Amino acid sequence: VGIVHARAGKHERALPYLRQAVSVRKAVLPKHSPDLIISKIKLGTTQLKLKNYESALECLSSALRSRRETLGPSHPLVAEVLCHIGCVSFEAGEMLAALSSFYEAHDIQKKSSGRNNDDLQKLAEVIVNIATVRSHKKQYPEAAVAYREALKLYR
């Protein structure tokens, strides 16, 4: 039910359902269950949409710890959570933290990506995030380089 509300843009209505999903899954699933991790990510991204940055970071940081412990530090799913954390940091105005998360995700994606379209698109998205932060910080030459790099991957 929470996901339906979130997809409909009714994030305030989604929040209690998503919290309940995390709570129930914590009670019945192993600590690092993929389903529990995904529930934490959904809750964190909904918190982000509601501008509850601290709560979003708590949920996403917990998901990141679990993914690192179960999948290792260099797995693409770890990079995915790092991108979410970077987005929260960006929206909260924490540009250095956002860059740090995006660069860590970039390193993981670059090492783990193949030449298929999905891998290249994910890598390009991380690079666009880096470029967006650079642009926001008025570091236009660095942003332009990153945007060009991403564009090459999209082709």
DRENDO-1510 file (C-alpha; in Angstrom, 1 decimal, always signed):
<recs>
REC; n; res; u; v; w
REC; 1; VAL; +0.0; +0.0; +0.0 .
REC; 2; GLY; +2.9; +2.3; +0.8 .
REC; 3; ILE; +4.5; +1.9; -2.6 .
REC; 4; VAL; +1.2; +2.6; -4.3 .
REC; 5; HIS; +0.9; +5.9; -2.4 .
REC; 6; ALA; +4.5; +6.8; -3.1 .
REC; 7; ARG; +4.1; +6.1; -6.8 .
REC; 8; ALA; +1.0; +8.3; -6.8 .
REC; 9; GLY; +3.1; +11.1; -5.2 .
REC; 10; LYS; +1.3; +10.8; -1.9 .
REC; 11; HIS; +4.5; +10.4; +0.1 .
REC; 12; GLU; +3.0; +11.6; +3.4 .
REC; 13; ARG; +0.4; +8.8; +3.1 .
REC; 14; ALA; +3.0; +6.2; +2.1 .
REC; 15; LEU; +5.2; +6.9; +5.1 .
REC; 16; PRO; +3.4; +5.0; +7.8 .
REC; 17; TYR; +3.0; +1.9; +5.6 .
REC; 18; LEU; +6.6; +2.0; +4.6 .
REC; 19; ARG; +7.6; +2.3; +8.3 .
REC; 20; GLN; +5.4; -0.6; +9.1 .
REC; 21; ALA; +6.9; -2.7; +6.4 .
REC; 22; VAL; +10.4; -2.1; +7.7 .
REC; 23; SER; +9.3; -2.8; +11.3 .
REC; 24; VAL; +7.6; -6.1; +10.3 .
REC; 25; ARG; +10.5; -7.2; +8.2 .
REC; 26; LYS; +12.9; -6.4; +10.9 .
REC; 27; ALA; +10.9; -8.7; +13.2 .
REC; 28; VAL; +10.6; -11.7; +10.9 .
REC; 29; LEU; +13.6; -11.5; +8.5 .
REC; 30; PRO; +17.3; -11.9; +9.0 .
REC; 31; LYS; +19.2; -8.7; +9.7 .
REC; 32; HIS; +20.6; -8.4; +6.2 .
REC; 33; SER; +17.7; -9.8; +4.2 .
REC; 34; PRO; +17.4; -8.3; +0.7 .
REC; 35; ASP; +13.7; -7.6; +1.3 .
REC; 36; LEU; +14.5; -5.7; +4.5 .
REC; 37; ILE; +17.2; -3.7; +2.7 .
REC; 38; ILE; +14.9; -2.8; -0.1 .
REC; 39; SER; +12.2; -1.7; +2.4 .
REC; 40; LYS; +14.8; +0.6; +4.1 .
REC; 41; ILE; +15.7; +2.1; +0.7 .
REC; 42; LYS; +12.1; +2.7; -0.2 .
REC; 43; LEU; +11.5; +4.3; +3.2 .
REC; 44; GLY; +14.7; +6.4; +2.8 .
REC; 45; THR; +13.8; +7.7; -0.6 .
REC; 46; THR; +10.3; +8.6; +0.6 .
REC; 47; GLN; +11.8; +10.5; +3.5 .
REC; 48; LEU; +13.9; +12.3; +0.9 .
REC; 49; LYS; +10.9; +13.3; -1.1 .
REC; 50; LEU; +9.4; +14.7; +2.2 .
REC; 51; LYS; +12.7; +16.6; +2.9 .
REC; 52; ASN; +13.2; +14.5; +6.0 .
REC; 53; TYR; +16.9; +14.4; +5.3 .
REC; 54; GLU; +18.2; +13.1; +8.6 .
REC; 55; SER; +15.6; +10.2; +8.6 .
REC; 56; ALA; +16.4; +9.5; +4.9 .
REC; 57; LEU; +20.1; +9.2; +5.7 .
REC; 58; GLU; +19.5; +6.9; +8.7 .
REC; 59; CYS; +17.5; +4.5; +6.5 .
REC; 60; LEU; +19.9; +4.6; +3.6 .
REC; 61; SER; +23.0; +4.3; +5.8 .
REC; 62; SER; +21.5; +1.2; +7.4 .
REC; 63; ALA; +20.8; -0.3; +4.0 .
REC; 64; LEU; +24.3; +0.6; +2.9 .
REC; 65; ARG; +25.9; -1.2; +5.9 .
REC; 66; SER; +23.8; -4.3; +5.2 .
REC; 67; ARG; +24.7; -4.3; +1.5 .
REC; 68; ARG; +28.4; -3.9; +2.2 .
REC; 69; GLU; +28.3; -6.7; +4.8 .
REC; 70; THR; +26.4; -9.1; +2.6 .
REC; 71; LEU; +27.7; -8.2; -0.9 .
REC; 72; GLY; +31.1; -6.7; -0.2 .
REC; 73; PRO; +32.2; -3.1; -0.7 .
REC; 74; SER; +32.5; -3.2; -4.4 .
REC; 75; HIS; +29.1; -4.5; -5.5 .
REC; 76; PRO; +26.9; -2.5; -7.9 .
REC; 77; LEU; +24.0; -2.6; -5.4 .
REC; 78; VAL; +26.3; -0.9; -2.9 .
REC; 79; ALA; +26.8; +1.8; -5.5 .
REC; 80; GLU; +23.1; +2.2; -5.9 .
REC; 81; VAL; +22.6; +3.0; -2.3 .
REC; 82; LEU; +25.6; +5.4; -2.4 .
REC; 83; CYS; +23.8; +7.2; -5.2 .
REC; 84; HIS; +20.7; +7.5; -3.0 .
REC; 85; ILE; +22.8; +8.9; -0.2 .
REC; 86; GLY; +24.4; +11.3; -2.5 .
REC; 87; CYS; +21.0; +12.6; -3.6 .
REC; 88; VAL; +20.0; +13.1; +0.0 .
REC; 89; SER; +23.2; +15.0; +0.7 .
REC; 90; PHE; +22.7; +17.1; -2.4 .
REC; 91; GLU; +19.1; +18.0; -1.5 .
REC; 92; ALA; +20.3; +18.8; +2.1 .
REC; 93; GLY; +22.9; +21.2; +0.7 .
REC; 94; GLU; +25.8; +19.0; +1.7 .
REC; 95; MET; +27.8; +19.2; -1.6 .
REC; 96; LEU; +31.0; +17.7; -0.3 .
REC; 97; ALA; +29.2; +14.7; +1.2 .
REC; 98; ALA; +27.2; +14.3; -2.1 .
REC; 99; LEU; +30.4; +14.3; -4.2 .
REC; 100; SER; +32.0; +11.8; -1.9 .
REC; 101; SER; +29.1; +9.4; -2.2 .
REC; 102; PHE; +28.8; +9.9; -6.0 .
REC; 103; TYR; +32.6; +9.4; -6.5 .
REC; 104; GLU; +32.5; +6.2; -4.4 .
REC; 105; ALA; +29.6; +5.0; -6.4 .
REC; 106; HIS; +31.4; +5.9; -9.6 .
REC; 107; ASP; +34.5; +3.9; -8.7 .
REC; 108; ILE; +32.4; +0.9; -7.9 .
REC; 109; GLN; +30.3; +1.2; -11.1 .
REC; 110; LYS; +33.4; +1.7; -13.2 .
REC; 111; LYS; +35.2; -1.4; -11.8 .
REC; 112; SER; +32.1; -3.6; -12.0 .
REC; 113; SER; +30.4; -2.5; -15.1 .
REC; 114; GLY; +30.6; -4.4; -18.4 .
REC; 115; ARG; +29.8; -3.1; -21.8 .
REC; 116; ASN; +26.1; -3.8; -21.7 .
REC; 117; ASN; +23.6; -0.9; -21.9 .
REC; 118; ASP; +22.3; -1.2; -18.4 .
REC; 119; ASP; +25.8; -1.0; -16.8 .
REC; 120; LEU; +26.8; +1.9; -19.0 .
REC; 121; GLN; +23.6; +3.8; -18.2 .
REC; 122; LYS; +24.1; +3.4; -14.5 .
REC; 123; LEU; +27.7; +4.6; -14.8 .
REC; 124; ALA; +26.5; +7.6; -16.9 .
REC; 125; GLU; +23.8; +8.4; -14.3 .
REC; 126; VAL; +26.5; +8.6; -11.6 .
REC; 127; ILE; +28.6; +10.8; -13.7 .
REC; 128; VAL; +25.6; +13.1; -14.4 .
REC; 129; ASN; +25.1; +13.3; -10.6 .
REC; 130; ILE; +28.7; +14.4; -10.2 .
REC; 131; ALA; +28.4; +16.9; -13.0 .
REC; 132; THR; +25.2; +18.3; -11.4 .
REC; 133; VAL; +27.0; +18.9; -8.0 .
REC; 134; ARG; +30.0; +20.4; -9.8 .
REC; 135; SER; +27.6; +22.8; -11.7 .
REC; 136; HIS; +25.8; +23.7; -8.5 .
REC; 137; LYS; +29.2; +24.5; -6.9 .
REC; 138; LYS; +29.9; +26.8; -10.0 .
REC; 139; GLN; +32.7; +24.5; -11.1 .
REC; 140; TYR; +31.6; +24.7; -14.7 .
REC; 141; PRO; +34.7; +23.3; -16.5 .
REC; 142; GLU; +34.6; +20.2; -14.3 .
REC; 143; ALA; +30.9; +19.9; -14.8 .
REC; 144; ALA; +31.3; +20.1; -18.6 .
REC; 145; VAL; +33.9; +17.4; -18.6 .
REC; 146; ALA; +31.7; +15.1; -16.6 .
REC; 147; TYR; +28.6; +15.8; -18.8 .
REC; 148; ARG; +30.6; +15.0; -21.9 .
REC; 149; GLU; +31.9; +11.8; -20.4 .
REC; 150; ALA; +28.3; +10.8; -19.5 .
REC; 151; LEU; +27.1; +11.7; -23.0 .
REC; 152; LYS; +29.7; +9.4; -24.6 .
REC; 153; LEU; +28.3; +6.5; -22.5 .
REC; 154; TYR; +24.7; +7.2; -23.5 .
REC; 155; ARG; +25.6; +6.9; -27.2 .
</recs>
